Amino acid sequence: MNPAPPLSTETKAPATAAIVVAAGKGLRAGGSVPKQFAVWHGKPLVRHSVESLIGAGVAPIVVAIPQGWEEAAGNALQGLPGVALVQGGSTRRESVALALEALVDDAPARVLIHDAARPVLPHVVIHGLLAALENVAGAIPVLPVVDSVVRGTDGLRHAAVERDGLYRVQTPQAFHYPAILAAHRGWTANTGGGAAEAGDDAQVADAAGLPVALVPGDEALRKVTFAADLESADMSVHPRVGMGFDVHRLVAGEELWLCGVKIDHDKGLAGHSDADVAIHALVDALLGAIAAGDIGDHFPPSDPQWKGASSDRFLAHAATLVAQSGQAIAHVDVTIICEAPKIGPHKAAMRARLAEILALPIDRVSVKATTTERLGTTGRGEGIAAQAVATVVPR
């Protein structure tokens, strides 16, 4: 199983639609509502994967819901663009078939079929699936089976099962839309090898003779099944942390910008842009968290278009790259190192400005200041330094 190449922007939406299957009762998770409408990490479970699909540029998105739960589904997905609801069937396969039919009038080239019970949906998996469709009619994300596998009878070990060639299957599963629509329309227990129902859409595709590629899945795609899963505060959420550091000279005749705030001072920072050392450190921290190089890679000082540029443009660009990578900014922390000016009177404004640029609640933005006890470059007042730490988590 070889990783598929990254998907180019040109091969994404609007040619790709998605179906999110949220029509089950979710009884094993307990509670008074189906699990797809239960709150997980501050949002209804179904909303997480729908938001991730929207963030990946997939549209439209058809969500199959259980009969009688239209109001709950509407509330769970309120405000999300390009989302339509369809009443599901009595089985998962029937729900998918109904959702596929809902796309017929504006048929997409490709469709992703995803289970709402898998709320964490990394964009890299979506890209790999759609890239694989360049060569085959279907593709599914899988993970190799790494534990020993046995067959049991009456609660006792019966025989070992060779695990080579065995994989755990995940969603979303990706298909050429006309092919999977025809496969669902042609499904019967006979085409399914005697199975009354299909466990997933790859089984429907296989019954129709469609080749299905295996692409790398992700442990983050773990399925929420039981009540304990809904209560988990850390299920498959793997944070990434990036660090940044920068320093600029203080010179007469320059403006002083720190964290996007202009500060009155007898000197300012020298640099190719506005030399906002705090924002530059934060940009590097965000880029580091997603392993996307550094600020010089994206905004080289040799490029004249960045001369005197406002550094908030750099920070907004870094935030966009974080979102495009399938991550979300969880927290940022900036420390400014200087003898003068005094940072304390400006910290509130600095936090507010960074929060505005990053579209974050202010309680997830920290700005601090310290000195070097008059030692070194900053201690002698020759420059200002800054360091930053950024934490990002899967969307």
C-alpha positions as CSV (number, residue, x, y, z in Angstrom):
1,M,0.0,0.0,0.0
2,N,1.7,3.2,-1.2
3,P,0.6,6.7,-0.1
4,A,-1.2,8.6,-2.8
5,P,0.3,11.9,-3.9
6,P,-1.2,15.1,-2.6
7,L,-4.2,16.4,-4.4
8,S,-3.8,19.6,-6.4
9,T,-6.3,22.4,-5.8
10,E,-7.6,22.0,-9.4
11,T,-8.9,18.4,-8.7
12,K,-11.0,19.3,-5.6
13,A,-14.5,20.8,-5.4
14,P,-16.8,21.6,-7.1
15,A,-16.3,18.2,-8.8
16,T,-16.4,16.4,-5.4
17,A,-19.5,16.0,-3.3
18,A,-19.9,14.2,0.0
19,I,-22.4,12.1,1.9
20,V,-22.3,11.9,5.7
21,V,-24.3,9.0,7.0
22,A,-26.0,10.1,10.3
23,A,-29.2,8.1,10.1
24,G,-28.6,5.5,12.8
25,K,-30.0,5.4,16.3
26,G,-26.7,5.2,18.0
27,L,-28.1,3.0,20.8
28,R,-24.7,1.7,22.0
29,A,-23.6,5.2,23.0
30,G,-26.6,5.6,25.4
31,G,-28.1,9.0,26.0
32,S,-31.5,10.5,25.0
33,V,-30.5,11.4,21.4
34,P,-28.8,9.4,18.7
35,K,-25.0,9.8,19.2
36,Q,-24.5,11.8,16.0
37,F,-26.4,14.7,17.6
38,A,-24.8,14.3,21.1
39,V,-22.2,16.9,22.0
40,W,-18.5,15.9,21.6
41,H,-15.7,18.4,22.1
42,G,-18.2,21.2,22.4
43,K,-20.2,20.5,19.2
44,P,-22.7,17.9,17.9
45,L,-20.7,14.9,16.8
46,V,-22.0,15.1,13.2
47,R,-20.9,18.8,12.8
48,H,-17.2,17.9,13.3
49,S,-16.8,15.9,10.1
50,V,-19.1,18.1,8.1
51,E,-17.0,21.2,9.0
52,S,-13.9,19.3,8.0
53,L,-15.3,18.4,4.6
54,I,-16.3,22.1,4.1
55,G,-12.8,23.1,5.1
56,A,-11.4,20.8,2.4
57,G,-13.5,22.5,-0.3
58,V,-16.0,19.6,-0.7
59,A,-19.5,20.6,-1.8
60,P,-22.3,19.9,-1.7
61,I,-22.7,17.7,1.4
62,V,-25.7,15.5,1.8
63,V,-26.4,14.3,5.4
64,A,-28.6,11.3,5.8
65,I,-30.6,11.6,9.0
66,P,-33.1,9.4,10.9
67,Q,-36.8,9.9,10.5
68,G,-38.2,12.4,13.0
69,W,-34.9,14.0,13.8
70,E,-35.0,16.9,11.3
71,E,-35.1,19.6,13.9
72,A,-32.1,18.2,15.8
73,A,-30.1,17.8,12.6
74,G,-30.9,21.3,11.5
75,N,-29.8,22.7,14.8
76,A,-26.6,20.6,14.8
77,L,-25.6,21.8,11.3
78,Q,-27.0,25.4,11.5
79,G,-25.1,28.0,9.6
80,L,-23.0,25.5,7.5
81,P,-23.0,26.3,3.8
82,G,-23.8,23.8,1.1
83,V,-25.4,21.2,3.4
84,A,-28.6,19.4,2.5
85,L,-30.5,16.8,4.6
86,V,-32.1,13.7,3.3
87,Q,-34.2,11.1,5.3
88,G,-32.2,7.9,5.6
89,G,-33.4,4.3,5.3
90,S,-33.6,1.4,7.6
91,T,-30.0,0.3,6.9
92,R,-26.8,2.1,6.3
93,R,-26.7,1.0,2.7
94,E,-30.3,2.2,2.1
95,S,-29.3,5.6,3.6
96,V,-26.3,5.9,1.3
97,A,-28.5,5.0,-1.7
98,L,-31.0,7.6,-0.9
99,A,-28.3,10.3,-0.4
100,L,-26.7,9.3,-3.8
101,E,-30.1,9.7,-5.5
102,A,-30.4,13.2,-3.9
103,L,-27.3,14.2,-5.9
104,V,-28.5,13.0,-9.3
105,D,-29.8,16.4,-10.6
106,D,-26.4,18.1,-10.2
107,A,-24.2,15.0,-10.4
108,P,-20.6,15.4,-9.2
109,A,-17.7,13.6,-10.7
110,R,-16.6,12.1,-7.4
111,V,-18.3,11.4,-4.0
112,L,-16.9,10.8,-0.5
113,I,-19.1,8.7,1.7
114,H,-18.4,9.2,5.4
115,D,-19.8,8.0,8.8
116,A,-20.8,10.8,11.2
117,A,-19.4,8.6,14.0
118,R,-15.9,9.4,12.9
119,P,-15.6,13.1,13.9
120,V,-11.9,13.7,13.3
121,L,-11.3,13.8,9.6
122,P,-7.7,14.8,8.6
123,H,-7.6,16.5,5.2
124,V,-4.5,14.5,4.2
125,V,-6.8,11.4,4.1
126,I,-9.3,13.2,1.8
127,H,-6.5,14.3,-0.5
128,G,-5.1,10.8,-0.7
129,L,-8.4,9.2,-1.5
130,L,-9.2,11.7,-4.3
131,A,-5.8,11.4,-5.8
132,A,-6.2,7.6,-5.9
133,L,-9.4,8.1,-8.0
134,E,-7.3,9.3,-10.9
135,N,-6.6,5.6,-11.6
136,V,-9.4,3.6,-10.1
137,A,-13.2,3.7,-9.5
138,G,-13.0,3.6,-5.8
139,A,-10.6,4.1,-2.9
140,I,-10.9,3.5,0.9
141,P,-8.6,4.4,3.8
142,V,-7.2,1.5,5.8
143,L,-4.8,0.8,8.6
144,P,-2.8,-2.5,8.8
145,V,-3.7,-4.9,11.5
146,V,-0.8,-4.9,13.9
147,D,-2.1,-7.0,16.8
148,S,-2.2,-10.8,16.8
149,V,-5.5,-12.1,15.5
150,V,-7.3,-15.3,16.6
151,R,-10.6,-17.0,15.8
152,G,-12.6,-18.0,18.8
153,T,-15.4,-20.5,19.5
154,D,-17.7,-20.5,22.6
155,G,-15.4,-18.0,24.3
156,L,-12.3,-20.1,23.8
157,R,-9.3,-19.6,21.4
158,H,-9.8,-21.8,18.4
159,A,-7.1,-20.9,15.9
160,A,-4.6,-18.1,14.9
161,V,-5.4,-16.0,11.9
162,E,-2.5,-14.8,9.7
163,R,-2.6,-11.0,9.8
164,D,-0.5,-10.3,6.7
165,G,-2.8,-8.6,4.2
166,L,-5.4,-7.7,6.8
167,Y,-6.5,-4.1,7.2
168,R,-8.9,-2.1,9.3
169,V,-11.3,-0.2,7.1
170,Q,-12.3,3.4,7.7
171,T,-14.3,6.2,6.1
172,P,-14.6,8.4,4.1
173,Q,-14.7,6.0,1.1
174,A,-14.3,7.7,-2.3
175,F,-15.8,6.7,-5.6
176,H,-16.5,7.9,-9.1
177,Y,-20.1,9.1,-8.6
178,P,-21.7,7.4,-11.6
179,A,-20.0,4.1,-10.8
180,I,-21.1,3.9,-7.1
181,L,-24.6,5.1,-7.9
182,A,-25.0,2.3,-10.5
183,A,-23.5,-0.2,-8.0
184,H,-26.1,0.8,-5.3
185,R,-28.9,0.7,-7.8
186,G,-27.9,-2.8,-8.8
187,W,-27.3,-4.2,-5.3
188,T,-29.2,-7.3,-4.2
189,A,-28.4,-10.0,-1.8
190,N,-27.3,-12.1,-4.8
191,T,-24.8,-9.5,-6.1
192,G,-23.5,-9.2,-2.5
193,G,-22.5,-12.8,-2.4
194,G,-25.6,-13.8,-0.2
195,A,-25.2,-10.9,2.2
196,A,-28.5,-9.3,3.0
197,E,-26.8,-5.9,3.5
198,A,-23.4,-4.4,2.8
199,G,-21.2,-3.5,5.7
200,D,-19.8,-0.5,3.7
201,D,-19.8,1.0,0.3
202,A,-16.6,-0.8,-0.7
203,Q,-18.6,-4.1,-0.5
204,V,-21.2,-2.6,-2.8
205,A,-18.5,-1.6,-5.2
206,D,-16.9,-5.0,-5.0
207,A,-20.2,-6.7,-5.8
208,A,-20.5,-4.5,-8.9
209,G,-17.0,-5.5,-10.0
210,L,-15.4,-2.1,-9.3
211,P,-11.7,-2.0,-8.4
212,V,-11.1,-0.4,-5.0
213,A,-7.7,1.0,-4.0
214,L,-6.3,1.0,-0.5
215,V,-4.8,4.3,0.7
216,P,-3.3,5.1,4.1
217,G,-5.9,5.9,6.8
218,D,-5.3,7.7,10.1
219,E,-5.7,6.7,13.7
220,A,-7.5,10.0,14.2
221,L,-10.4,8.5,12.3
222,R,-11.4,6.3,15.2
223,K,-15.1,5.6,15.5
224,V,-17.2,6.9,18.4
225,T,-19.3,3.9,19.4
226,F,-19.8,3.7,23.2
227,A,-20.8,6.2,25.8
228,A,-17.2,6.3,27.1
229,D,-16.1,7.5,23.6
230,L,-18.4,10.5,23.8
231,E,-17.0,11.3,27.3
232,S,-13.4,11.1,26.1
233,A,-11.7,14.4,26.1
234,D,-8.6,13.3,24.1
235,M,-9.8,10.8,21.6
236,S,-7.4,10.7,18.6
237,V,-6.6,14.4,19.0
238,H,-2.9,14.7,18.6
239,P,-1.7,18.2,19.2
240,R,1.3,19.7,17.3
241,V,3.5,22.3,18.8
242,G,5.7,24.8,16.9
243,M,8.3,27.3,18.2
244,G,9.5,30.5,16.7
245,F,12.2,33.1,17.5
246,D,13.2,36.3,15.9
247,V,15.3,39.5,16.7
248,H,15.5,42.9,14.9
249,R,17.7,45.9,15.5
250,L,16.4,49.1,17.1
251,V,17.2,52.2,15.0
252,A,16.1,55.8,14.9
253,G,13.6,56.9,12.4
254,E,11.7,53.7,12.2
255,E,8.2,52.9,13.5
256,L,7.9,50.3,16.2
257,W,5.3,47.6,15.6
258,L,4.8,44.7,18.1
259,C,2.0,42.1,17.8
260,G,0.3,44.3,15.2
261,V,0.2,47.4,17.5
262,K,2.1,50.6,16.8
263,I,3.9,51.8,19.9
264,D,5.3,55.3,20.5
265,H,9.1,55.1,21.1
266,D,12.2,57.0,20.1
267,K,13.3,54.0,18.0
268,G,11.8,51.4,15.8
269,L,12.7,48.0,14.4
270,A,14.6,47.7,11.2
271,G,13.7,45.0,8.7
272,H,12.5,44.4,5.1
273,S,8.8,44.5,6.2
274,D,7.5,46.4,9.2
275,A,9.9,44.2,11.3
276,D,7.2,43.2,13.8
277,V,9.5,40.8,15.6
278,A,6.7,39.3,17.8
279,I,4.5,38.5,14.8
280,H,7.5,37.1,12.9
281,A,8.2,34.7,15.8
282,L,4.6,33.7,15.9
283,V,4.4,33.0,12.2
284,D,7.4,30.7,12.5
285,A,5.8,28.9,15.4
286,L,2.6,28.3,13.4
287,L,4.6,27.2,10.3
288,G,6.6,24.9,12.5
289,A,3.6,23.3,14.0
290,I,2.5,22.1,10.5
291,A,6.0,21.5,9.2
292,A,5.6,24.2,6.5
293,G,9.1,25.8,6.6
294,D,9.7,29.3,8.0
295,I,8.7,32.8,7.3
296,G,11.6,33.3,4.9
297,D,10.3,30.5,2.7
298,H,7.0,32.2,2.2
299,F,8.0,35.8,2.3
300,P,11.7,36.1,1.3
301,P,13.3,39.4,2.2
302,S,14.8,39.5,-1.3
303,D,11.3,40.0,-2.8
304,P,10.6,43.7,-3.2
305,Q,6.8,43.2,-2.8
306,W,7.3,42.7,1.0
307,K,9.3,45.8,1.6
308,G,7.5,47.7,4.4
309,A,4.6,45.2,4.3
310,S,2.4,44.9,7.4
311,S,3.3,41.7,9.2
312,D,-0.4,40.9,9.9
313,R,-0.5,39.7,6.3
314,F,2.2,37.1,7.2
315,L,0.3,36.0,10.2
316,A,-3.0,35.7,8.4
317,H,-1.3,33.6,5.7
318,A,0.2,31.3,8.3
319,A,-3.3,30.8,9.8
320,T,-4.7,30.0,6.4
321,L,-2.0,27.3,5.9
322,V,-2.8,25.8,9.3
323,A,-6.5,25.5,8.3
324,Q,-5.6,24.0,4.9
325,S,-3.5,21.4,6.6
326,G,-6.5,20.1,8.4
327,Q,-5.5,21.7,11.7
328,A,-6.9,24.4,14.0
329,I,-5.0,26.8,16.2
330,A,-5.6,25.9,19.8
331,H,-3.4,28.4,21.6
332,V,-0.5,30.8,21.0
333,D,1.9,32.3,23.4
334,V,4.3,35.2,22.6
335,T,7.1,36.5,24.8
336,I,8.7,39.8,23.9
337,I,12.3,40.4,25.2
338,C,13.4,44.0,25.6
339,E,14.5,46.6,28.1
340,A,12.4,49.4,26.5
341,P,9.7,50.2,25.8
342,K,7.6,48.8,28.6
343,I,5.3,46.2,27.2
344,G,2.8,45.9,30.1
345,P,0.6,48.9,29.1
346,H,0.2,47.4,25.6
347,K,-0.4,43.7,26.3
348,A,-4.2,43.9,26.3
349,A,-4.2,45.6,22.9
350,M,-1.6,43.2,21.6
351,R,-3.6,40.2,22.6
352,A,-6.7,41.7,21.1
353,R,-5.0,42.4,17.8
354,L,-3.5,38.9,17.5
355,A,-6.8,37.3,18.4
356,E,-8.5,39.4,15.7
357,I,-5.9,38.3,13.0
358,L,-6.1,34.7,14.0
359,A,-9.9,34.6,14.6
360,L,-9.4,33.2,18.0
361,P,-11.0,33.8,21.4
362,I,-8.8,36.1,23.4
363,D,-8.4,33.6,26.1
364,R,-6.4,31.5,23.7
365,V,-3.8,34.2,23.0
366,S,-1.1,35.0,25.5
367,V,1.4,37.9,25.3
368,K,4.2,38.3,27.9
369,A,7.3,40.3,28.3
370,T,10.7,40.0,30.0
371,T,14.2,41.5,30.0
372,T,17.7,40.0,30.0
373,E,18.8,42.1,33.0
374,R,20.7,44.5,30.7
375,L,22.7,41.6,29.3
376,G,23.3,41.0,25.5
377,T,21.8,42.8,22.5
378,T,18.4,43.3,24.0
379,G,19.9,44.3,27.4
380,R,21.9,47.0,25.8
381,G,18.9,48.3,23.9
382,E,20.3,47.4,20.5
383,G,17.3,45.4,19.5
384,I,14.1,43.5,20.5
385,A,13.7,39.7,20.4
386,A,10.6,37.6,20.6
387,Q,9.9,33.9,21.0
388,A,6.5,32.2,20.4
389,V,4.9,28.8,20.9
390,A,1.8,27.7,18.9
391,T,-0.3,24.6,19.5
392,V,-2.6,23.2,16.8
393,V,-4.9,20.3,16.8
394,P,-6.8,18.4,14.1
395,R,-10.0,20.1,12.9
